[in-house]
């Protein structure tokens, strides 16, 4: 799917080089101090990130929403979420970055945690998480014989502890067919495929696809596609200076007035009013 170039997309923040390992760990000060303690809004197409914040004052932006964080707090940020931070210079904590393609057992079709990790999470850290992260870092920095196996095992324990300590009531057991449909949406939403084309690509009838989406999400296939487009529109309006008409065209809408009506139905505000509200916040 085409994205607004004004929203930076990185491997690691500020870097364009290929991801260096099966995961990356660093303390907040390692990168934030070199950027005046400000991480500007950006996205990672293929990284899932876990932030463990122990202390400091933190302003956090996520997909157009601003919030103040009170440590200790844990954040899980899925791929493609636009996020940014302003840290006080006494902030202490960790960020763990995972290329999702290396972890099908965590993020692939049918994975037990995939439904719970599909949305951003903000919660208090489990009691043992600081020690678990330190132990993970020790293994990551080393070159032990079974390094990759131990890293996977420790990551699985950390993420399952996060999910288990604060269950998401909206997370349902995910049908692999729904995951494939969501992948198709991400790849082709701006092309505005009809539902029948999605269903054929999945080897399903339109009726079966509709029943699957309703059972898993409570929404129709078309509503899921539109929600994806409107979330992307929200990000462009929040983090770029593109006009509403340019946003509409970037998302494949031929009629910008129709786009504005659909955005109002989604957000409760016109694109212009939505941006003005963000500019005042």
N, C-alpha and C positions, 0 to 999 in steps of 0.2 A: 504494500500500500504506500502511496506517495505521502510524504510528510512535509510540513512546513520547514524549510531549511533554517528559519530563524530560531527554532527550538533545537539547541545543540544535542546531538546524540554521540555518546562516547563509549569506548570500552571502559576504561577507568576514567574518572573525571579529569578532563583536560588532556587526555591522551588519545591518540589515534592508532597506536600500534596494536598488534594482535594481543589478545588476552594471554598473559604469561604462563598460566598454570591451570590446574583443575579447580583452584580457588585462589582468592587473594585476601589477605588480612592486613589491616593497618590500624594504628590508633588514630583517633580523630585529629590530634595535633599534627600528625605526620604530613597530612595534606592541607588541612584547613589553615594552619599557621602560615603557610606559604601563599595563601590566597586572602590574606587579611581576615581570616576566620569567617569568610563568606563563600559558600558554595552556591553559585548561581543556578537558577532552574535549568534542568537538563533531563535527559532520559537515557536509558540503556535498553537497547532493543532485545538483548539476550541475557541480561544479568538479573538474578534475584539477589537482593541485598538485605542483610540483617544488621541493624544498628543497635548496639548496646551502649547506652549513655548513662554514666554514673553520676556526673555532677556538671554544674554550669547552668547558664541561661541560654535557652535554645529557641529560636523562632524557626518554624518549619512550614514550608509551602508544599502542598501536594495537590496536583491537578486543579489549581486555582483556589484552593482553600488554605487560609493562613491559620496557624495555631501556635500557641506557646506550649512548650513541653516542660514538664517538671520531672527531672530525674529522681530516682532511677527509672528508666523507661526503655522498653524494647520496641523497635520499629521493624516491620517487615515490608519491603517495597518490591512489588512484582515488576517484571519487565514492562517497559513502555510507560510506566507511571512517571509523569513529570514532577520532579521534586527538587527542592533547594533548601539551604540552611543558612542561618546566621548564628554563629556560636559566640559566646563570651570567651575570652582568652584563657579562662580557667577550666574550660570544658575538658572532661576526661571520658574516654569511651573507646569502643571498637566499631569497625565496620568490616563485615564479611561479605565478599562478592562471589557469587556462584554462577558460572555459565550454565544455563538450564539444560543445554543439550548434553552435558556430561553427566546428568543425574536423572535418567529416565525413571529410576526407582522412586524419586521424590516428585518429579514434575511431569512425567510422561503419562500417557493414557493409562487409566486404571490404577495409578499410584494412590495409595491410601490417603496421603496428605494433600493431593493436588487441589481438591475442592477448598480446603481450609487455607491454602497458600495462594489462591488465585486472586485474592483481594488484599489491599493494604491492611496491616494489623498494627495497632498501637496498644501496648499493655505493659503492666509491671513485669519485670523479669522474674522467672522462677528463681527460687532461693539459691539453687546450685549453679545458676548459669555463669556467673563470673568465673568460677573455678573451671567450668567446662570449656569456656572460651580460652582461658589461659592454657589448658591442656591441649586444645586444638591447635593453638599457636605454636606450642612446643613441637608438636608432631609436624606441622606445616614447615617450620624452619629447619627441621632436621632432614636427614636423608636415610631414614631407616629402611630396612629391607622390604617391609610391608606398608610403606608410607601411604600409598593410595588407598589401600584397603582400610587402614585405620582412620584416615581422613573421612572416608565415606561413612564409616560406622559412627564416628563421633558427631558428624554433621546430622546424621539421622536421629541420634539421641537428642541433640540440641533442638532440632525443629519439632520433633514429636513432643518434647517437654514444653516448648512454647505453645503448641496447639492444645496440648492436654491441660495446661495450667489455666487457659482462658478459652474454652471452646467457643466457636463461632456458631450461634444458633441457626444462621442462614446457610451454613455449609452443609450440603447434602452429598451423599455418595454419588460421585460423578460417573455417568454413563460414558464410556469411551467414544460413543458416536456423537455426544454433545461436544466433547473436546475437539473432535475432528471438524464439527460444524463451526465452532468458534475459531479454529485455525483458518478455515475457508473465509469466514467473515473478515478476519484481520487481513487476509491476502487480497480480497476482492471487493471489499465494501464500497470503495470509491468507483468501482465499475457498475455498481447497482445491478448485480445479478438478480434475476427473478428467482423466487423460491424454488420453482421447478428445476432450475439449473443446479442450485445447491443440492437439492434432493438427489438428482441423478449422479452428481459427483460423489455422493455418499453411498450410492447404491440403495436408496430408500425411496419410497413413495412420498409425495407431498404430505399425505395424511399422516403417515408414520412419523415423518419429521416434525409435524405440528404437534402430535401427541407426545413425542419425546421431549420437545422444548417445554410444553406446558407442564409435564410431570416433573421435570428437573428444575425449572426456573419460574414457573407460573406465567411465562410470557410466550407469545407466539414467535415463530421464526422471524417474521418481519419486524416485530418489536425489538428483538435482540439485535438485528442488523441496525435498526435506527438508533438504538441506545449506544451502540459502538460508534456510529458516526457523530452523534451529538456529544459524546464524551470527548472525541477528538476535536470537535468544534470548540468545546469549552476550553481545552488546552490551548488551541491556537488563539482564541480571544484573550486568554489570560496571559500568555507568555510571548505573544508577537504583537506587532502593530498592523497586522493585516486587516484590511477592511472586511466587513461582513460579506460583501460581495466576493472578495478574493477567497475568503474561507469557504464560501459556498462552492465556488468553482474548483478549489483544491480538493474538495470532498466529492466532486462529481455531480453536483446539483446544477442543472442547466438554468433553472429559474431561482434567482436569489430570493425573490419574495416568498416562494414556497419554502425554501430553506429557513427563512426567518420565522415563518409560521410554525414549522416543525420544531425549531429550536425553542420558541416560546412555549409550545406544548410540553417540551421536555424540561426546561429550566424555570418556567414561570415568568420569564423576562425575555424581552427582545434581545438580540445580540448586542445592540448598542447599549441598552440599559444594563445588561450583564457586565459589560466591560466598564461602564461608569461606576457600577457598584464596587468592582474590584479596585478601580483607581482611587476610590475614596477610602478603602480599607487600609 
